[in-house]
Amino acid sequence: MQIDKLRGQELDQLFDAILLLKDREECYRFFDDLATMNEIQSLTQRLSVAKMLDEGETYQEIADKSKASTTTISRVKRALTYGSGGYRIALDRLNGGKKEEN
């Protein structure tokens, strides 16, 4: 599993810092300091693409709406299908747990 390659003390510290943030405003402030606008936009775009794929939209619809490349859309699709389940957890929780209950 690729996730094992990510694990380490420094990444644990980053995730712990994120988990300690109390609200959306603290997240905005932390990520504003932590990442460039392009990095944040890339992460945002990928989650948006995952949501649209999950809703059954076509690659063309997604590319038109998100301005993501077909390469990015394909990578997100591969992660949704064969990845570690992180997108699934986030999407289900953003949907209020609707798919988690199934």
Summary of the structure (lengths in Angstrom):
residues: 102
radius of gyration: 15.0
end to end distance: 25.3
largest distance: 40.1
contacts: 226
relative contact order: 0.09
helix: 74%
strand: 0%
